[in-house]
Each structure stands twice: as C-alpha cells, then as structure tokens.
Amino acid sequence: MDVELARLDLPAAAARRTPALLVLVADGFAPGDDALSAWIAKARASGDFKTEAGRLLHSYGAAGLAAERLLLAGVGDGGAAAVRKAVTAAVAALRGGGAAALTLCFAQAPGARAVQAATQALQDASYRYQATRGKAEPPSRLRRATVGVPEVAAARAEFARALGTAQGVTLAREWANRPANHATPALLAGAARALAKHPGIDCQVLGPKEVAKLGMGAFEAVARGSGEELRFIVLRYGGAPKSAAPVVLVGKGITFDTGGISIKPAAAMDEMKFDMCGAASVLGVFRALAELKPAINVVGLVPACENMPDGRAIKPGDVVTSLSGQTIEILNTDAEGRLVLCDALTYAERFKPRAVIDIATLTGACVIALGGVRSGLFASSDALAGALQAAGERALDPCWRLPLDDEYAEGLKTNFADVANVGGRPAGAVTAAKFLQRFAGAFDWAHLDIAGTAWKGGAAKGATGRPVGLLVEYLLGLVEAPAPAAARTPRKPVKGGAKSKTKAKAKA
C-alpha cells in the first residue's frame, strides 16, 4: 500500500473528498464545532459507538461529510497498541468493499508512537502472499492511504521510521512464507545479494568448499543429509566509520527441517518451512536499514541449509567438531539449529562486535513457556537485555528475559565430547541457550527464541515478520543514545567453554 503523510485536522477531514475516511477516536473526546465532531458526538451519545480499542462504526454517505464512507474506530487510551488494533480491524472491514483509497486521521492529537503504529498497521494489513499462487488472489482495491496529522513536521521522523520498518517486515514475511522448494539456501543467498544493490550494503556468500576450509564442522554436519548445498551468507551495512564496532545479527536459516534421523511427526511438518524465520528477519532488518540509513555498522550472518534424513545425514551419537574447536555429541538430530548457530557465533568474533544477537525458531519449549505473545530473550549482559526488552515494548514486538544460571548446563554434559547438543526435556529453551552461550564468550551476546512468535498456524497460517520491529528499534536506539564502551556489563566466563580456533590462530 502506498502511504503518504498530510496535515489534517477534523474540520479539514470533514471537507476532504476521499473514498473512505477512518477517524481514530480515543477516550475523553471533546467535540468541536465541525461536522465530523458533531457526527462522532451523536454516535457516542446514541450508544452505537464506544471508544474502546478496536470498536468500529461504519456509515455510508454521512450527512455533512465529503467522504463517501466514514469509519469510526475506537483507540481507547490512544496508545500505540490500541491504535494498531483499531487500524488493523478497520482495514479488514474496508478491504472487501469498493474503496480504492483511505484517509486516516486522529480525532485528538496523536500520542507518542501513534503515527508509527497506524502507519505500520496499514502496511501490515495490506500484505498479501502471491509468490507461488498459480491464480493470483484478486488484489484489494484499497491500495493508497493518507495519514493525517495536525503537524506534519512533528510526525515526519516517526512516519519515516514506520515505513522503513514496514519494508523490512514485509520482506521477512515474504521469504518466510515461501515453501522450501522456493526458498532454498541458494535462493535465500540470492535474496541477500539483491539487498546489496542498495547503497551501503555489501554481501558475501560462502559455499560448501569455503565453509569446509573454515572448519565449520557443526554447520556442515547438519547440511550433509540434503541434496541442497549449504550457503553461509555475510551481509554488511556501513552507516558509521569503519572503526566503529558493529552489531552482529545471526539468523538461523534452516530452510526446511524434517528433524533429520530424529524425524518429526508428519502432522504440521509443512510449517517447518518457517524454520528459517530467523534468517528472514535478518534480511528484513537489512531492508529496513537500506531505507532508514542510520549511522551504525551492522553485520548479518545467515547459516542456511536443510535438515534432511538421507544416508549421509548425521546420526544420534555422532560427534562433530565445531569452528570453535569444541566437540559436540549429537544426541538428537532435530536439535540442529543450535549446531548451525554455534559456528556462526564463533565466526562473529572476527568482527570484534559491539554486541551479537542471534535470532532463531529454536525450541518448542519456548512456545510452551511464552506462547505466541512474547519472544524468549536470553542475554549475557544486563544492559543488552534491558535495551532489547525496551526496544520490543516500543516496537509492539515484545520479548521476555529467561534465566541462564550455570546449573542449567549440567544436562549438556556427556562422556564422549565436550558438550551434548541437547539436555533433556526440562527447561528445553534454557538448555538450548546455555549451549549457544558456550560459543559466545568473546562478546556481549543475546539470543531471541522466536519459535512462538515468528509465524501463526491454523486459518491465519503465515509469517508475522517478528522480530524485525524489535531489532530495528534496538539498532536505531543505539544511534540515538549510544552507550559508552565502559558502561557495558562485564561478561562471566562460560563454564566448559573451549578456546575458539579463531582465537588460537590469532595468537599463533
């Protein structure tokens, strides 16, 4: 949907010729002398319209208004979450009608981030997946929107942030929604190369030979069972001087996950095309960076492969050697995401990062713990955890911090390697994070488990684009309020961690 920003108050909105006029009305509305205010006051007095978030009242040919259709939407306290809920409901109500354009305005001065929430909701609600449809779904006539505000200058930055973030969310949803045969590791690498056409973004793609030469034994092991060759994608965005330490984002890119030899049940296995939502979110963040151009350096790492069960696939009991030099006993081949991520985390050391954040649809245990509302957050740094949580709240893309006590790593001990890849059913999301933490001791690190939030099942099946909003908000926050290096939380050494090959080579 094409969205523009314009100066518009209620009197101007009443006189505006538009196929559809959406007015967001918060609690405590005080009517003025214009026709639109009078109409809202009458609707409230009759009891037909209430201002609670998401409540709608639709009218055609309202007297005294130039708009063909009028839709009132309650936004409760006027907060960003209520605005998003109201706009989403309103667009759904208008989509099947004949309106080709929509004008949105606020009955009261919009609160903090209300313009951003409304703009992103317009974009999200207009998304339609079409890539593999033989017969394209008839597009909605509703293709243009104007967001009206009392003062354009005051809302311009918020509006631009919303549009840039929405571009990233849309790209993440698009690639996550594609079936596995239309989103292979090679095709995912092609999507990353396409991002490098934007100024400031570079892309490097490593194939099987380069990955083998590096010594990424854990990543290679997962890819062995598939006929699709692995790809290791390295994206760079340079918005700050080269001397500025980058934030590194690591996205799990399992383009399809059968579980390998520890094969999954058949029910809902088609949803394992979504196991690359971490990778898709990294691509989405870089798309947003290309639009917003913040003064920060960001690196994106995507280990992409399939997890399949052919004759060369890894077996329970196999031991592999990771890039860090640590050996790993594979007790469950369906715990493959942590295997590809651990080598990417070790690779991240070479960038001397300011912070590293990995994003992965990692565990069903996180879905049991948090459902589809909040992503799971684990972090070695209180400051990093706090910044990510605050960014999630601002972006309406929330997460929740879970523990990393050393005692949780006890279940990862094994007699046959440095570490096992699973630690049993109890606290499965935590033990998965403890495994990753062994490979992240050289930098401030956070892990986002998005298994419950990256996609929806059932009738609404499809990718959500999360946590692109959270990550973009976090990165922009670093630009707006950069933290001094001395303020970072000291890291505790990870028990049982081994020296990485990267460090050993550097010392040699």
Secondary structure, DSSP 8 states (H G I E B T S, - for coil): -EEEEEE--HHHHHH---SEEEEEE-TT----SSHHHHHHHHHHHHTS---STT-EEEEES-TT-SSSEEEEEE-TT--HHHHHHHHHHHHHHHHTSS-SEEEEEESS---TTHHHHHHHHHHHHT----TT-SS-----S--EEEEEES-HHHHHHHHHHHHHHHHHHHHHHHHHHS-GGGS-HHHHHHHHHHHTTSTTEEEEEE-HHHHHHHT-HHHHHHHTT-SS--EEEEEEEE-S-TTS--EEEEE-EEEEE--TTS---STTGGGGGGGGHHHHHHHHHHHHHHHH--S-EEEEEEEEEEE--STTS--TT-EEE-TTS-EEE-S-TT--HHHHHHHHHHHHGGG--SEEEEEE---HHHHHHHTTTSEEEEES-HHHHHHHHHHHHHTT--EEE----GGGGGGG--SSSSEES---STTHHHHHHHHHHTT-TTS-EEEEE-TTTSEE-GGG-EE--TTHHHHHHHHHHHHHS---GGGS------TT----HHHHHHH-
